[in-house]
Amino acid sequence: ASGQVRIDLVVKDRDGANQPGLDLAGLLRHPSDENRDRPIALYPVSPGHYRAEIGGVAPGVWDVQVKNRGPQPFQAGRRLWVR
């Protein structure tokens, strides 16, 4: 109801170890209205655990897309329901 959304992401390697040191950024996308899309920057919380906090997000369906801006390849996406 407040419009405040927190996204937590844990990144692990093939062996299941947390991946620290990534430079993650992404996009909070509205599936039917690109004018509502919001860039997101994730910051490290602990080794391999990253977080983004976004205000002013309307309830409904959203897609989050994240990628590493550094040399190590990483990309992920997920559909979210904000209530």
NORSULJO-V40346 format. One record per backbone hydrogen bond with DSSP energy under -0.5 kcal/mol. NH is the residue of the N-H (numbers start at 1). CO is the residue of the C=O. E is the energy in kcal/mol with one decimal. If there is no record, write none. Layout:
NH & CO & E
NH & CO & E
This chain:
5 & 3 & -0.5
5 & 54 & -3.3
7 & 52 & -2.9
8 & 6 & -0.5
9 & 50 & -2.8
11 & 9 & -0.5
11 & 48 & -2.7
12 & 10 & -0.5
13 & 17 & -2.7
16 & 13 & -2.0
19 & 11 & -3.0
20 & 18 & -0.8
24 & 22 & -0.7
25 & 67 & -2.2
26 & 40 & -2.7
27 & 65 & -2.4
28 & 38 & -3.6
29 & 27 & -0.8
29 & 63 & -3.7
31 & 29 & -0.6
33 & 30 & -0.7
36 & 33 & -2.2
37 & 34 & -1.2
38 & 28 & -2.7
40 & 26 & -2.2
42 & 24 & -1.6
43 & 51 & -2.9
45 & 46 & -0.6
45 & 49 & -3.4
46 & 49 & -1.3
49 & 46 & -2.5
50 & 9 & -3.3
50 & 48 & -0.5
51 & 43 & -2.4
52 & 7 & -2.1
54 & 5 & -3.0
57 & 3 & -2.8
58 & 56 & -0.5
60 & 82 & -3.1
62 & 80 & -2.6
63 & 29 & -3.2
64 & 78 & -2.9
65 & 27 & -2.3
66 & 76 & -3.0
67 & 25 & -2.7
68 & 74 & -2.1
69 & 23 & -3.2
73 & 71 & -0.5
76 & 66 & -2.7
78 & 64 & -2.1
80 & 62 & -3.8
82 & 60 & -3.3
82 & 80 & -0.5
83 & 81 & -0.5
